[in-house]
């Protein structure tokens, strides 16, 4: 097999995986995780259900891949904020959590099934939640200096969204929290 054939095959496999994840994302947001079937995802992705099984073990594996992908996509922006930070810890924390929380919240709060999707992530991908929580703690520690302080800050940020507040309320809460930590 030539290098071109291998590359084309790999590209096609990547396209299929991307289509499955995009289809799943749309279905999860529209129907919620529990009510989304693999048939729904396959139809939305424009592929067959058996092809999904070639890429993912089950619906939970798709959720895990999607969760990981979405959060990993934010980290270069957070690292850019850290690279440009000055001495103003408040401003740096705000910019970081704008990327990690506020920017996404503006979109998420409009979605009727967002609470159910958060619950599904907690239930089905707790190891990924923990992995990304540790990453957020590392970022907060880079600003706050103390691991313990960073851990408490990150845990506190998780509570800011429990009642699904508006974007304005969430921003206000985040500012109050940041002011308490810097």
C-alpha positions as CSV (number, residue, x, y, z in Angstrom):
1,X,0.0,0.0,0.0
2,X,1.4,3.4,-0.9
3,X,1.8,6.3,1.5
4,X,-0.9,8.2,-0.3
5,X,-3.4,5.3,0.1
6,X,-2.6,5.1,3.8
7,X,-2.9,8.8,4.3
8,X,-6.2,8.9,2.4
9,X,-7.5,6.0,4.5
10,X,-6.5,7.7,7.7
11,X,-8.1,10.9,6.6
12,X,-11.3,9.1,5.8
13,X,-11.2,7.4,9.2
14,X,-10.7,10.8,10.9
15,X,-13.6,12.3,8.9
16,X,-15.8,9.4,10.0
17,X,-14.9,9.8,13.6
18,X,-15.4,13.6,13.4
19,X,-18.8,13.0,11.8
20,X,-19.8,10.6,14.5
21,X,-18.8,13.1,17.2
22,X,-20.5,16.0,15.5
23,X,-23.7,13.9,15.1
24,X,-23.5,12.9,18.7
25,X,-23.0,16.4,19.9
26,X,-26.0,17.6,18.0
27,X,-28.2,14.7,19.2
28,X,-27.1,15.0,22.8
29,X,-27.9,18.7,22.8
30,X,-31.3,18.2,21.1
31,X,-32.6,15.0,22.8
32,X,-30.3,14.7,25.8
33,X,-27.9,11.8,26.4
34,X,-30.4,9.3,27.7
35,X,-32.8,9.7,24.8
36,X,-30.2,9.7,22.1
37,X,-29.8,6.4,20.4
38,X,-26.9,5.2,18.2
39,X,-29.4,5.2,15.3
40,X,-30.0,8.9,15.9
41,X,-26.2,9.5,15.9
42,X,-25.7,7.4,12.8
43,X,-28.5,9.2,10.9
44,X,-27.2,12.7,12.0
45,X,-23.6,11.7,11.0
46,X,-24.7,10.2,7.7
47,X,-23.2,6.8,8.4
48,X,-24.3,3.3,9.3
49,X,-24.7,2.2,12.9
50,X,-22.2,-0.7,12.4
51,X,-19.6,1.9,11.4
52,X,-20.1,3.6,14.8
53,X,-19.2,0.4,16.5
54,X,-16.0,0.3,14.5
55,X,-15.0,3.6,16.0
56,X,-16.6,3.5,19.5
57,X,-17.6,0.8,21.9
58,X,-20.9,2.4,22.9
59,X,-22.6,5.7,23.4
60,X,-20.7,6.3,26.6
61,X,-17.4,6.1,24.7
62,X,-18.7,8.7,22.2
63,X,-19.6,11.0,25.2
64,X,-16.2,10.5,26.6
65,X,-14.4,11.3,23.3
66,X,-16.6,14.4,22.8
67,X,-16.1,15.6,26.4
68,X,-12.4,15.2,26.2
69,X,-12.2,16.8,22.7
70,X,-14.3,19.9,23.7
71,X,-12.3,20.5,26.9
72,X,-8.9,19.9,25.3
73,X,-9.8,22.5,22.6
74,X,-9.9,25.2,25.3
75,X,-6.5,24.6,26.8
76,X,-4.3,26.4,24.2
77,X,-6.4,29.5,24.8
78,X,-5.9,29.2,28.6
79,X,-2.2,28.7,28.1
80,X,-2.0,31.8,25.9
81,X,-3.6,33.8,28.8
82,X,-1.0,32.4,31.2
83,X,1.8,33.2,28.8
84,X,0.7,36.8,28.5
85,X,-0.1,37.3,32.2
86,X,1.2,40.2,34.1
87,X,1.1,40.7,37.9
88,X,-2.7,41.2,38.1
89,X,-3.9,37.8,39.4
90,X,-7.5,38.9,39.3
91,X,-7.4,39.7,35.6
92,X,-5.5,36.5,34.8
93,X,-8.0,34.3,36.7
94,X,-10.9,36.1,35.0
95,X,-9.5,35.7,31.5
96,X,-8.7,32.0,32.2
97,X,-12.2,31.3,33.5
98,X,-13.8,33.3,30.7
99,X,-12.3,30.6,28.4
100,X,-13.0,27.7,30.7
101,X,-16.5,28.6,31.8
102,X,-18.1,31.9,30.7
103,X,-17.6,31.7,26.9
104,X,-19.1,28.2,26.8
105,X,-21.8,29.0,29.3
106,X,-23.4,31.6,27.0
107,X,-24.1,28.9,24.4
108,X,-24.8,26.0,26.9
109,X,-27.4,27.9,28.9
110,X,-29.6,28.2,25.7
111,X,-29.8,24.4,25.4
112,X,-32.8,22.8,27.1
113,X,-31.0,19.5,27.8
114,X,-27.8,21.0,29.3
115,X,-28.5,19.9,32.9
116,X,-29.1,16.3,31.7
117,X,-25.9,16.4,29.7
118,X,-23.9,17.6,32.7
119,X,-25.4,14.8,34.7
120,X,-24.5,12.2,32.0
121,X,-20.9,13.4,32.0
122,X,-20.7,13.0,35.8
123,X,-22.3,9.6,35.7
124,X,-20.5,8.1,32.6
125,X,-17.1,9.9,32.4
126,X,-16.1,10.7,36.0
127,X,-12.4,9.8,35.3
128,X,-12.4,12.5,32.5
129,X,-14.1,15.0,34.8
130,X,-11.3,14.3,37.4
131,X,-8.6,14.6,34.7
132,X,-9.9,18.0,33.5
133,X,-10.5,19.2,37.1
134,X,-6.8,18.5,37.8
135,X,-5.8,20.4,34.7
136,X,-7.9,23.4,35.9
137,X,-6.2,23.2,39.3
138,X,-2.8,23.3,37.6
139,X,-3.9,26.4,35.8
140,X,-5.2,28.1,38.9
141,X,-2.1,27.1,40.8
142,X,0.0,28.9,38.2
143,X,-1.7,32.1,39.2
144,X,-2.5,31.6,42.9
145,X,0.8,29.9,43.8
146,X,-0.7,27.4,46.2
147,X,-2.1,24.0,45.2
148,X,-4.5,23.9,48.1
149,X,-5.8,27.4,47.3
150,X,-6.1,26.5,43.6
151,X,-8.0,23.3,44.4
152,X,-10.5,25.1,46.6
153,X,-10.9,27.8,43.9
154,X,-11.7,25.2,41.2
155,X,-14.1,23.2,43.4
156,X,-15.9,26.5,44.2
157,X,-16.2,27.3,40.5
158,X,-18.0,24.0,40.0
159,X,-20.8,25.2,42.3
160,X,-21.4,28.4,40.4
161,X,-23.5,26.7,37.7
162,X,-25.5,24.3,39.8
163,X,-28.7,26.3,39.4
164,X,-28.1,27.1,35.7
165,X,-27.8,30.8,36.2
166,X,-27.9,33.4,33.4
167,X,-24.6,34.4,31.8
168,X,-24.7,37.8,33.7
169,X,-25.3,36.1,37.1
170,X,-22.6,33.6,36.4
171,X,-20.1,36.3,35.6
172,X,-21.0,38.2,38.7
173,X,-20.6,35.1,40.9
174,X,-17.2,34.4,39.2
175,X,-16.0,37.9,39.9
176,X,-17.1,37.6,43.6
177,X,-15.2,34.3,43.9
178,X,-12.1,35.6,42.2
179,X,-12.1,38.6,44.5
180,X,-12.1,36.3,47.5
181,X,-9.1,34.4,46.3
182,X,-6.8,37.2,45.2
